Amino acid sequence: MTTKALSRPVTSIPALFEDFFKPLDTWLDYTGTVSKMTTIPAVNIVELPKEFKVSLAVPGMKKEDFTIDVEDDMITISSQNEENKEVKDEKYTRKEYNYSSFSRSFTLPENVKQDAIEAVYTDGVLQLVLPKKAEAKATVATRKIPIK
């Protein structure tokens, strides 16, 4: 047994306690209020017979906060939100800036009608409906072959 292996856990104990309390500091700003953190929203994708449904959990936002772009076979859902907060007191003025953003990109299947994609934002969920193209029906022409 080497002393190096024994010394490693001892040096990491203070870091363990610092990391234990660190998440609390990231959630609270200096005023003691909960601050917004940048996160990547959870996404659910469901394939139905006539369409795909994409749902993003993004509570606390407005529909104006989102940008949805389709380029070639890629759809990108993004948001940028900037909030300025100013606190004035008799002795000081404090300004705080809060900026959050995310971007999610997905490759569209070939059978999606790109010009018919719709999006709705309600109750903290952004839902996209991606209709499928009508499948080309194979036309089989039947003909009789004469026997010679």
CNS distance restraints for C-alpha pairs under 8 A (distance, minus, plus):
assign (resid   1 and name CA) (resid   5 and name CA) 7.45 0.50 0.50
assign (resid   2 and name CA) (resid   6 and name CA) 6.94 0.50 0.50
assign (resid   3 and name CA) (resid   7 and name CA) 6.08 0.50 0.50
assign (resid   4 and name CA) (resid   8 and name CA) 6.41 0.50 0.50
assign (resid   5 and name CA) (resid   9 and name CA) 7.62 0.50 0.50
assign (resid   6 and name CA) (resid  10 and name CA) 7.21 0.50 0.50
assign (resid   7 and name CA) (resid  11 and name CA) 6.41 0.50 0.50
assign (resid   8 and name CA) (resid  12 and name CA) 6.43 0.50 0.50
assign (resid   9 and name CA) (resid  13 and name CA) 6.39 0.50 0.50
assign (resid  11 and name CA) (resid  15 and name CA) 7.64 0.50 0.50
assign (resid  12 and name CA) (resid  16 and name CA) 6.10 0.50 0.50
assign (resid  13 and name CA) (resid  17 and name CA) 6.57 0.50 0.50
assign (resid  14 and name CA) (resid  18 and name CA) 6.25 0.50 0.50
assign (resid  15 and name CA) (resid  19 and name CA) 5.98 0.50 0.50
assign (resid  16 and name CA) (resid  20 and name CA) 6.08 0.50 0.50
assign (resid  17 and name CA) (resid  21 and name CA) 6.54 0.50 0.50
assign (resid  18 and name CA) (resid  22 and name CA) 6.02 0.50 0.50
assign (resid  19 and name CA) (resid  23 and name CA) 7.30 0.50 0.50
assign (resid  21 and name CA) (resid  25 and name CA) 6.90 0.50 0.50
assign (resid  22 and name CA) (resid  26 and name CA) 6.47 0.50 0.50
assign (resid  23 and name CA) (resid  27 and name CA) 6.42 0.50 0.50
assign (resid  24 and name CA) (resid  28 and name CA) 6.37 0.50 0.50
assign (resid  25 and name CA) (resid  29 and name CA) 7.14 0.50 0.50
assign (resid  26 and name CA) (resid  35 and name CA) 7.87 0.50 0.50
assign (resid  27 and name CA) (resid  34 and name CA) 5.59 0.50 0.50
assign (resid  27 and name CA) (resid  35 and name CA) 5.64 0.50 0.50
assign (resid  27 and name CA) (resid  36 and name CA) 7.47 0.50 0.50
assign (resid  27 and name CA) (resid  37 and name CA) 7.45 0.50 0.50
assign (resid  28 and name CA) (resid  32 and name CA) 5.46 0.50 0.50
assign (resid  28 and name CA) (resid  33 and name CA) 5.54 0.50 0.50
assign (resid  28 and name CA) (resid  34 and name CA) 4.74 0.50 0.50
assign (resid  28 and name CA) (resid  35 and name CA) 5.68 0.50 0.50
assign (resid  29 and name CA) (resid  33 and name CA) 5.88 0.50 0.50
assign (resid  29 and name CA) (resid  34 and name CA) 6.41 0.50 0.50
assign (resid  29 and name CA) (resid  35 and name CA) 5.83 0.50 0.50
assign (resid  36 and name CA) (resid  98 and name CA) 7.52 0.50 0.50
assign (resid  36 and name CA) (resid 100 and name CA) 7.65 0.50 0.50
assign (resid  37 and name CA) (resid 100 and name CA) 6.97 0.50 0.50
assign (resid  38 and name CA) (resid 100 and name CA) 5.19 0.50 0.50
assign (resid  38 and name CA) (resid 101 and name CA) 6.33 0.50 0.50
assign (resid  38 and name CA) (resid 102 and name CA) 7.33 0.50 0.50
assign (resid  39 and name CA) (resid 101 and name CA) 7.90 0.50 0.50
assign (resid  39 and name CA) (resid 102 and name CA) 7.02 0.50 0.50
assign (resid  40 and name CA) (resid 102 and name CA) 5.90 0.50 0.50
assign (resid  40 and name CA) (resid 103 and name CA) 7.58 0.50 0.50
assign (resid  40 and name CA) (resid 104 and name CA) 7.91 0.50 0.50
assign (resid  41 and name CA) (resid  56 and name CA) 6.11 0.50 0.50
assign (resid  41 and name CA) (resid  57 and name CA) 5.68 0.50 0.50
assign (resid  41 and name CA) (resid  58 and name CA) 6.07 0.50 0.50
assign (resid  41 and name CA) (resid 102 and name CA) 7.87 0.50 0.50
assign (resid  42 and name CA) (resid  56 and name CA) 5.70 0.50 0.50
assign (resid  42 and name CA) (resid  57 and name CA) 5.60 0.50 0.50
assign (resid  43 and name CA) (resid  54 and name CA) 6.92 0.50 0.50
assign (resid  43 and name CA) (resid  55 and name CA) 5.58 0.50 0.50
assign (resid  43 and name CA) (resid  56 and name CA) 4.62 0.50 0.50
assign (resid  43 and name CA) (resid  57 and name CA) 6.74 0.50 0.50
assign (resid  44 and name CA) (resid  53 and name CA) 7.93 0.50 0.50
assign (resid  44 and name CA) (resid  54 and name CA) 5.72 0.50 0.50
assign (resid  44 and name CA) (resid  55 and name CA) 5.15 0.50 0.50
assign (resid  44 and name CA) (resid  56 and name CA) 6.63 0.50 0.50
assign (resid  45 and name CA) (resid  52 and name CA) 7.00 0.50 0.50
assign (resid  45 and name CA) (resid  53 and name CA) 5.67 0.50 0.50
assign (resid  45 and name CA) (resid  54 and name CA) 4.55 0.50 0.50
assign (resid  45 and name CA) (resid  55 and name CA) 6.52 0.50 0.50
assign (resid  46 and name CA) (resid  52 and name CA) 5.65 0.50 0.50
assign (resid  46 and name CA) (resid  53 and name CA) 5.17 0.50 0.50
assign (resid  46 and name CA) (resid  54 and name CA) 6.58 0.50 0.50
assign (resid  47 and name CA) (resid  51 and name CA) 6.29 0.50 0.50
assign (resid  47 and name CA) (resid  52 and name CA) 4.50 0.50 0.50
assign (resid  47 and name CA) (resid  53 and name CA) 6.50 0.50 0.50
assign (resid  48 and name CA) (resid  52 and name CA) 5.78 0.50 0.50
assign (resid  48 and name CA) (resid  53 and name CA) 7.67 0.50 0.50
assign (resid  50 and name CA) (resid 131 and name CA) 6.16 0.50 0.50
assign (resid  50 and name CA) (resid 132 and name CA) 5.52 0.50 0.50
assign (resid  51 and name CA) (resid 112 and name CA) 7.84 0.50 0.50
assign (resid  51 and name CA) (resid 129 and name CA) 6.71 0.50 0.50
assign (resid  51 and name CA) (resid 130 and name CA) 5.45 0.50 0.50
assign (resid  51 and name CA) (resid 131 and name CA) 4.17 0.50 0.50
assign (resid  51 and name CA) (resid 132 and name CA) 5.02 0.50 0.50
assign (resid  52 and name CA) (resid 129 and name CA) 5.95 0.50 0.50
assign (resid  52 and name CA) (resid 130 and name CA) 4.98 0.50 0.50
assign (resid  52 and name CA) (resid 131 and name CA) 6.34 0.50 0.50
assign (resid  52 and name CA) (resid 132 and name CA) 7.36 0.50 0.50
assign (resid  53 and name CA) (resid 127 and name CA) 6.95 0.50 0.50
assign (resid  53 and name CA) (resid 128 and name CA) 5.73 0.50 0.50
assign (resid  53 and name CA) (resid 129 and name CA) 4.83 0.50 0.50
assign (resid  53 and name CA) (resid 130 and name CA) 6.27 0.50 0.50
assign (resid  54 and name CA) (resid 127 and name CA) 5.64 0.50 0.50
assign (resid  54 and name CA) (resid 128 and name CA) 5.01 0.50 0.50
assign (resid  54 and name CA) (resid 129 and name CA) 6.55 0.50 0.50
assign (resid  54 and name CA) (resid 130 and name CA) 7.90 0.50 0.50
assign (resid  55 and name CA) (resid 125 and name CA) 6.50 0.50 0.50
assign (resid  55 and name CA) (resid 126 and name CA) 5.64 0.50 0.50
assign (resid  55 and name CA) (resid 127 and name CA) 4.40 0.50 0.50
assign (resid  55 and name CA) (resid 128 and name CA) 6.37 0.50 0.50
assign (resid  56 and name CA) (resid 125 and name CA) 5.60 0.50 0.50
assign (resid  56 and name CA) (resid 126 and name CA) 5.11 0.50 0.50
assign (resid  56 and name CA) (resid 127 and name CA) 6.45 0.50 0.50
assign (resid  57 and name CA) (resid 124 and name CA) 6.19 0.50 0.50
assign (resid  57 and name CA) (resid 125 and name CA) 4.80 0.50 0.50
assign (resid  57 and name CA) (resid 126 and name CA) 6.61 0.50 0.50
assign (resid  58 and name CA) (resid 124 and name CA) 5.20 0.50 0.50
assign (resid  58 and name CA) (resid 125 and name CA) 5.64 0.50 0.50
assign (resid  58 and name CA) (resid 126 and name CA) 6.82 0.50 0.50
assign (resid  59 and name CA) (resid 123 and name CA) 7.18 0.50 0.50
assign (resid  59 and name CA) (resid 124 and name CA) 3.78 0.50 0.50
assign (resid  59 and name CA) (resid 125 and name CA) 6.62 0.50 0.50
assign (resid  60 and name CA) (resid 124 and name CA) 6.31 0.50 0.50
assign (resid  61 and name CA) (resid  65 and name CA) 6.55 0.50 0.50
assign (resid  61 and name CA) (resid 124 and name CA) 7.00 0.50 0.50
assign (resid  62 and name CA) (resid  66 and name CA) 7.69 0.50 0.50
assign (resid  62 and name CA) (resid 121 and name CA) 7.86 0.50 0.50
assign (resid  63 and name CA) (resid 121 and name CA) 5.94 0.50 0.50
assign (resid  65 and name CA) (resid  79 and name CA) 5.60 0.50 0.50
assign (resid  65 and name CA) (resid  80 and name CA) 6.48 0.50 0.50
assign (resid  65 and name CA) (resid  81 and name CA) 6.57 0.50 0.50
assign (resid  66 and name CA) (resid  77 and name CA) 7.07 0.50 0.50
assign (resid  66 and name CA) (resid  78 and name CA) 5.77 0.50 0.50
assign (resid  66 and name CA) (resid  79 and name CA) 4.66 0.50 0.50
assign (resid  66 and name CA) (resid  80 and name CA) 7.42 0.50 0.50
assign (resid  67 and name CA) (resid  76 and name CA) 7.95 0.50 0.50
assign (resid  67 and name CA) (resid  77 and name CA) 5.88 0.50 0.50
assign (resid  67 and name CA) (resid  78 and name CA) 5.25 0.50 0.50
assign (resid  67 and name CA) (resid  79 and name CA) 6.06 0.50 0.50
assign (resid  68 and name CA) (resid  75 and name CA) 7.12 0.50 0.50
assign (resid  68 and name CA) (resid  76 and name CA) 5.67 0.50 0.50
assign (resid  68 and name CA) (resid  77 and name CA) 4.61 0.50 0.50
assign (resid  68 and name CA) (resid  78 and name CA) 6.46 0.50 0.50
assign (resid  69 and name CA) (resid  75 and name CA) 5.70 0.50 0.50
assign (resid  69 and name CA) (resid  76 and name CA) 5.22 0.50 0.50
assign (resid  69 and name CA) (resid  77 and name CA) 6.66 0.50 0.50
assign (resid  70 and name CA) (resid  74 and name CA) 5.73 0.50 0.50
assign (resid  70 and name CA) (resid  75 and name CA) 4.46 0.50 0.50
assign (resid  70 and name CA) (resid  76 and name CA) 6.44 0.50 0.50
assign (resid  70 and name CA) (resid 114 and name CA) 7.52 0.50 0.50
assign (resid  71 and name CA) (resid  75 and name CA) 6.48 0.50 0.50
assign (resid  73 and name CA) (resid 107 and name CA) 5.75 0.50 0.50
assign (resid  73 and name CA) (resid 108 and name CA) 5.13 0.50 0.50
assign (resid  73 and name CA) (resid 109 and name CA) 7.40 0.50 0.50
assign (resid  73 and name CA) (resid 110 and name CA) 7.62 0.50 0.50
assign (resid  74 and name CA) (resid 105 and name CA) 6.70 0.50 0.50
assign (resid  74 and name CA) (resid 106 and name CA) 5.68 0.50 0.50
assign (resid  74 and name CA) (resid 107 and name CA) 4.54 0.50 0.50
assign (resid  74 and name CA) (resid 108 and name CA) 5.59 0.50 0.50
assign (resid  75 and name CA) (resid 105 and name CA) 5.57 0.50 0.50
assign (resid  75 and name CA) (resid 106 and name CA) 5.39 0.50 0.50
assign (resid  75 and name CA) (resid 107 and name CA) 6.41 0.50 0.50
assign (resid  75 and name CA) (resid 108 and name CA) 6.67 0.50 0.50
assign (resid  76 and name CA) (resid 103 and name CA) 6.80 0.50 0.50
assign (resid  76 and name CA) (resid 104 and name CA) 5.61 0.50 0.50
assign (resid  76 and name CA) (resid 105 and name CA) 4.21 0.50 0.50
assign (resid  76 and name CA) (resid 106 and name CA) 6.52 0.50 0.50
assign (resid  77 and name CA) (resid 103 and name CA) 5.69 0.50 0.50
assign (resid  77 and name CA) (resid 104 and name CA) 5.25 0.50 0.50
assign (resid  77 and name CA) (resid 105 and name CA) 6.32 0.50 0.50
assign (resid  78 and name CA) (resid 101 and name CA) 7.32 0.50 0.50
assign (resid  78 and name CA) (resid 102 and name CA) 5.49 0.50 0.50
assign (resid  78 and name CA) (resid 103 and name CA) 4.12 0.50 0.50
assign (resid  78 and name CA) (resid 104 and name CA) 6.27 0.50 0.50
assign (resid  79 and name CA) (resid 100 and name CA) 7.99 0.50 0.50
assign (resid  79 and name CA) (resid 101 and name CA) 5.29 0.50 0.50
assign (resid  79 and name CA) (resid 102 and name CA) 5.52 0.50 0.50
assign (resid  79 and name CA) (resid 103 and name CA) 6.59 0.50 0.50
assign (resid  80 and name CA) (resid  99 and name CA) 7.46 0.50 0.50
assign (resid  80 and name CA) (resid 100 and name CA) 5.93 0.50 0.50
assign (resid  80 and name CA) (resid 101 and name CA) 4.37 0.50 0.50
assign (resid  80 and name CA) (resid 102 and name CA) 6.89 0.50 0.50
assign (resid  81 and name CA) (resid  99 and name CA) 5.75 0.50 0.50
assign (resid  81 and name CA) (resid 100 and name CA) 5.29 0.50 0.50
assign (resid  81 and name CA) (resid 101 and name CA) 6.22 0.50 0.50
assign (resid  82 and name CA) (resid  97 and name CA) 7.22 0.50 0.50
assign (resid  82 and name CA) (resid  98 and name CA) 5.72 0.50 0.50
assign (resid  82 and name CA) (resid  99 and name CA) 4.43 0.50 0.50
assign (resid  82 and name CA) (resid 100 and name CA) 6.51 0.50 0.50
assign (resid  83 and name CA) (resid  97 and name CA) 5.81 0.50 0.50
assign (resid  83 and name CA) (resid  98 and name CA) 5.00 0.50 0.50
assign (resid  83 and name CA) (resid  99 and name CA) 6.32 0.50 0.50
assign (resid  84 and name CA) (resid  95 and name CA) 7.14 0.50 0.50
assign (resid  84 and name CA) (resid  96 and name CA) 5.93 0.50 0.50
assign (resid  84 and name CA) (resid  97 and name CA) 4.69 0.50 0.50
assign (resid  84 and name CA) (resid  98 and name CA) 6.38 0.50 0.50
assign (resid  85 and name CA) (resid  95 and name CA) 5.70 0.50 0.50
assign (resid  85 and name CA) (resid  96 and name CA) 5.14 0.50 0.50
assign (resid  85 and name CA) (resid  97 and name CA) 6.31 0.50 0.50
assign (resid  86 and name CA) (resid  93 and name CA) 7.23 0.50 0.50
assign (resid  86 and name CA) (resid  94 and name CA) 5.76 0.50 0.50
assign (resid  86 and name CA) (resid  95 and name CA) 4.37 0.50 0.50
assign (resid  86 and name CA) (resid  96 and name CA) 6.32 0.50 0.50
assign (resid  87 and name CA) (resid  93 and name CA) 5.79 0.50 0.50
assign (resid  87 and name CA) (resid  94 and name CA) 5.19 0.50 0.50
assign (resid  87 and name CA) (resid  95 and name CA) 6.33 0.50 0.50
assign (resid  88 and name CA) (resid  92 and name CA) 6.25 0.50 0.50
assign (resid  88 and name CA) (resid  93 and name CA) 4.52 0.50 0.50
assign (resid  88 and name CA) (resid  94 and name CA) 6.47 0.50 0.50
assign (resid  89 and name CA) (resid  93 and name CA) 6.10 0.50 0.50
assign (resid 108 and name CA) (resid 112 and name CA) 6.77 0.50 0.50
assign (resid 111 and name CA) (resid 132 and name CA) 5.39 0.50 0.50
assign (resid 111 and name CA) (resid 133 and name CA) 5.24 0.50 0.50
assign (resid 112 and name CA) (resid 130 and name CA) 6.22 0.50 0.50
assign (resid 112 and name CA) (resid 131 and name CA) 5.80 0.50 0.50
assign (resid 112 and name CA) (resid 132 and name CA) 4.43 0.50 0.50
assign (resid 112 and name CA) (resid 133 and name CA) 5.64 0.50 0.50
assign (resid 113 and name CA) (resid 117 and name CA) 6.91 0.50 0.50
assign (resid 113 and name CA) (resid 130 and name CA) 6.89 0.50 0.50
assign (resid 113 and name CA) (resid 131 and name CA) 5.70 0.50 0.50
assign (resid 113 and name CA) (resid 132 and name CA) 5.62 0.50 0.50
assign (resid 113 and name CA) (resid 133 and name CA) 5.44 0.50 0.50
assign (resid 114 and name CA) (resid 130 and name CA) 7.41 0.50 0.50
assign (resid 116 and name CA) (resid 130 and name CA) 7.05 0.50 0.50
assign (resid 116 and name CA) (resid 131 and name CA) 6.60 0.50 0.50
assign (resid 117 and name CA) (resid 128 and name CA) 7.00 0.50 0.50
assign (resid 117 and name CA) (resid 129 and name CA) 5.77 0.50 0.50
assign (resid 117 and name CA) (resid 130 and name CA) 4.83 0.50 0.50
assign (resid 117 and name CA) (resid 131 and name CA) 6.54 0.50 0.50
assign (resid 118 and name CA) (resid 128 and name CA) 5.60 0.50 0.50
assign (resid 118 and name CA) (resid 129 and name CA) 5.29 0.50 0.50
assign (resid 118 and name CA) (resid 130 and name CA) 6.83 0.50 0.50
assign (resid 119 and name CA) (resid 126 and name CA) 6.98 0.50 0.50
assign (resid 119 and name CA) (resid 127 and name CA) 5.59 0.50 0.50
assign (resid 119 and name CA) (resid 128 and name CA) 4.32 0.50 0.50
assign (resid 119 and name CA) (resid 129 and name CA) 6.38 0.50 0.50
assign (resid 120 and name CA) (resid 126 and name CA) 5.85 0.50 0.50
assign (resid 120 and name CA) (resid 127 and name CA) 5.34 0.50 0.50
assign (resid 120 and name CA) (resid 128 and name CA) 6.53 0.50 0.50
assign (resid 121 and name CA) (resid 125 and name CA) 5.68 0.50 0.50
assign (resid 121 and name CA) (resid 126 and name CA) 4.35 0.50 0.50
assign (resid 121 and name CA) (resid 127 and name CA) 6.23 0.50 0.50
assign (resid 122 and name CA) (resid 126 and name CA) 6.64 0.50 0.50
